[in-house]
Amino acid sequence: MESPGSHSFEMQDVPAIVEVAKKHNIWTLIDNTWATPLFFNPLKIGVDVEIQAATKYIGGHSDILLATVSCNEKAFIPMMKAAYAFGQYASPDTIYLAHRGLRSMKVRTEAVYKSAKQIVEWLKQQPEVEKILWPADVNDPGYEIWKRDFTGATGVFGVKLKDSMTDEQIDKLLDSVKLFGLGYSWGGYESLMIRSYGERSEDTEAHFPKTIRISVCLEDTNDLIQDLNQAFEETRAKPQPVDEEKPKEKKKFLGIFDI
């Protein structure tokens, strides 16, 4: 499981899935990176294994590659045996950096949520935006599940653009941002954007071909909004007419050199 999905941002009813799985003696695993252990505790509701990409919010500084696995008592020994069999390990320096990140994760994620909420509200006002894919938004179909199971949210969300936006315009939007980096990861200190292709089962049109994923991080919120604003303005600007090229002068041939 992964709730919300990292591209669709669709919420799963994790307690319901766990209940059915237990009836059939099926183990359950969940990627809980988006919520972090601060905002959702899967083991508490019966999930057997919780996975975190510690590269993201736990590390927090975009300088480690690390994952964590947390288990209930039933899963602990099998997971330990699997880790030994695969030769998995983490270096002392990586553990030190992850420990450093854990110390500030609460204040970072709270700041990210506050900033993302403001940016989401601003994006809703833009004529190019059709909908926001973020379970913490009251208009999102997954809001009720998020509100029931989660105690907070982080700053990664999708922006579904209107069908009138061409691929060239979307590329121009991504090329025009200055504070947002372009990258697939998230959860560090720098905000990121990337083209995304989410699919959601609750929508009639499940496939969202014109979507961007935004990860709001620790830059000043107003600066990020201004950056998005100037990028949208660049996208709206009509291309300047290109002057017809003047005929090139015929090259002279001097010996073996063209000049």
C-alpha positions in Angstrom: 0.0 0.0 0.0 0.9 3.7 -0.4 -1.5 6.3 0.9 -1.7 8.8 -0.6 -0.1 7.6 -3.9 3.0 9.6 -4.7 1.7 10.6 -8.1 -2.1 10.2 -8.0 -2.4 11.3 -4.3 -5.4 9.0 -4.1 -6.1 7.8 -0.5 -6.5 4.2 0.4 -8.7 3.0 3.2 -5.9 1.4 5.0 -7.9 0.1 8.1 -10.4 -1.6 5.7 -7.6 -3.2 3.6 -5.9 -4.5 6.8 -9.2 -5.9 8.1 -9.8 -7.9 4.9 -6.1 -9.0 4.7 -6.1 -10.4 8.3 -9.2 -12.5 7.6 -7.2 -14.2 4.8 -3.9 -14.3 6.8 -2.2 -11.9 4.3 0.6 -9.7 5.5 0.3 -6.0 4.8 3.1 -3.5 4.0 2.8 0.2 3.4 5.1 3.0 2.1 4.4 5.7 4.6 7.0 8.3 3.4 4.5 11.0 2.5 2.9 11.2 6.0 6.1 10.3 7.9 5.7 8.6 11.3 4.6 11.9 12.7 1.2 12.1 10.9 0.2 8.4 10.4 1.0 5.3 12.4 0.2 2.2 10.3 1.5 -0.3 12.9 -1.1 1.0 15.4 -4.0 0.0 13.1 -2.6 -3.4 12.3 -0.2 -3.0 9.3 2.6 -5.5 9.6 5.5 -3.6 7.9 6.0 0.2 7.5 8.5 1.4 4.9 10.1 4.9 4.9 12.3 6.5 2.3 14.5 8.1 4.9 16.1 9.9 1.9 13.2 12.3 2.1 11.7 13.9 5.2 13.7 11.9 7.7 17.0 13.0 6.2 15.6 16.3 5.3 18.7 17.8 3.7 19.0 16.0 0.3 22.3 14.4 1.2 21.6 10.7 2.0 20.1 7.6 0.4 18.5 5.5 3.1 15.3 3.5 3.8 13.9 2.2 7.0 11.6 -0.8 7.8 9.5 -0.9 11.0 7.7 -4.1 11.9 5.3 -5.6 14.3 6.4 -8.6 16.4 5.2 -11.2 13.9 7.2 -9.6 11.0 10.4 -8.7 12.9 12.3 -12.0 12.6 11.5 -12.7 8.9 12.4 -9.1 8.0 15.7 -9.3 9.9 16.5 -12.6 8.1 15.7 -11.0 4.7 17.9 -8.0 5.5 20.9 -10.2 6.4 20.3 -12.4 3.3 20.3 -9.4 1.0 23.3 -7.9 2.6 21.6 -4.6 3.4 23.3 -2.1 5.6 23.7 1.6 6.2 27.0 3.4 6.8 27.6 5.1 10.1 27.8 8.5 8.4 24.4 8.0 6.8 22.9 7.0 10.2 24.4 10.1 11.7 22.9 12.3 9.1 19.5 10.6 9.4 19.6 11.1 13.2 20.4 14.8 12.6 17.4 15.1 10.3 15.0 13.4 12.8 15.8 16.2 15.3 14.3 18.8 13.1 11.7 16.8 11.2 8.7 18.0 13.3 9.4 21.7 12.8 10.3 21.1 9.1 7.1 19.2 8.2 4.9 21.7 10.1 6.5 24.6 8.2 6.1 22.7 4.9 2.4 22.0 5.6 1.7 25.7 6.4 3.5 26.9 3.3 1.8 24.2 1.0 -1.6 25.2 2.2 -1.1 28.8 1.2 0.4 27.8 -2.2 -2.5 25.4 -2.9 -5.0 28.2 -2.3 -3.1 30.5 -4.6 -2.9 27.8 -7.3 -6.7 27.3 -7.2 -7.1 30.9 -8.4 -5.0 30.4 -11.6 -7.0 30.0 -14.8 -4.8 27.1 -16.0 -5.5 24.9 -13.0 -8.4 22.5 -13.1 -7.9 20.8 -9.7 -5.5 20.2 -6.9 -4.6 16.6 -5.9 -3.9 16.8 -2.2 -5.8 14.9 0.4 -5.4 17.7 3.0 -7.5 19.9 0.7 -11.2 19.9 1.7 -12.3 19.5 -1.9 -10.2 16.4 -2.5 -12.1 13.1 -2.7 -9.7 11.5 -0.2 -10.1 14.3 2.4 -12.5 12.4 4.7 -10.1 9.4 4.9 -7.1 11.7 5.5 -9.0 13.6 8.2 -10.0 10.3 9.9 -6.6 8.5 9.9 -4.0 11.2 9.7 -2.9 13.9 12.1 -1.2 16.2 9.5 0.1 16.5 6.0 3.3 17.2 4.1 3.9 19.5 1.2 3.8 17.1 -1.8 0.8 17.5 -4.1 -0.4 17.3 -7.7 -1.7 20.1 -9.9 -4.0 19.0 -12.7 -3.8 21.5 -15.5 -6.7 22.2 -17.9 -6.8 20.3 -21.2 -6.3 23.6 -23.0 -2.7 23.7 -21.8 -0.4 22.3 -24.5 2.6 20.2 -23.8 4.7 23.1 -25.0 3.1 25.4 -22.5 3.6 22.9 -19.6 7.3 22.6 -20.6 7.5 26.4 -20.7 6.0 26.5 -17.2 8.6 24.1 -15.8 11.4 25.8 -17.6 10.4 29.2 -16.3 10.6 28.5 -12.5 13.7 29.8 -10.8 13.4 28.8 -7.1 11.8 25.4 -7.8 14.2 22.8 -8.9 13.2 20.0 -11.4 13.5 16.6 -9.7 11.7 13.4 -8.8 12.7 13.3 -5.2 11.2 15.4 -2.4 11.3 16.0 1.3 14.5 18.0 1.4 15.0 21.7 2.0 14.5 22.8 -1.6 11.2 22.9 -3.4 10.8 20.8 -6.5 8.5 20.4 -9.5 8.2 17.6 -12.1 5.8 16.5 -14.9 3.6 13.8 -13.4 1.1 11.2 -14.8 -1.3 10.3 -12.0 -4.3 7.9 -12.2 -7.2 8.0 -9.8 -9.9 5.4 -9.6 -12.6 7.7 -8.2 -12.6 9.9 -11.3 -14.4 9.3 -14.5 -11.3 10.3 -16.4 -8.8 8.3 -14.4 -5.7 9.2 -16.3 -4.3 12.8 -15.7 -1.9 13.4 -18.6 -1.4 17.1 -17.9 -0.3 17.2 -14.3 2.7 18.5 -12.4 3.8 17.4 -9.0 5.0 20.0 -6.6 7.0 19.5 -3.4 6.9 22.6 -1.3 9.9 22.8 1.1 11.6 25.5 3.2 11.9 28.6 1.0 9.9 31.7 1.9 6.2 31.0 0.9 5.8 34.4 -0.8 9.0 33.9 -2.8 7.7 30.6 -4.0 4.3 32.1 -5.0 6.1 34.9 -6.9 8.2 32.3 -8.7 5.1 30.4 -9.7 3.4 33.6 -10.7 6.2 34.7 -13.0 6.3 31.2 -14.5 2.6 31.3 -15.3 3.0 34.8 -16.8 5.8 33.5 -19.0 3.5 30.6 -20.1 0.7 33.1 -21.0 2.9 35.4 -23.0 2.4 35.2 -26.7 5.6 34.2 -28.6 7.3 37.1 -30.4 7.3 36.9 -34.2 10.6 35.8 -35.5 12.1 37.9 -38.3 12.8 36.1 -41.5 16.4 35.3 -41.7 18.4 37.4 -44.1 20.0 35.4 -46.9 23.5 34.3 -45.9 26.4 35.6 -47.8 28.0 33.1 -50.1 31.2 31.7 -48.6 34.5 32.2 -50.3 36.7 29.3 -50.7 40.4 30.0 -50.1 42.5 26.9 -50.5 41.5 24.3 -47.9 39.7 26.8 -45.6 36.1 27.9 -45.6 35.5 31.4 -44.3 
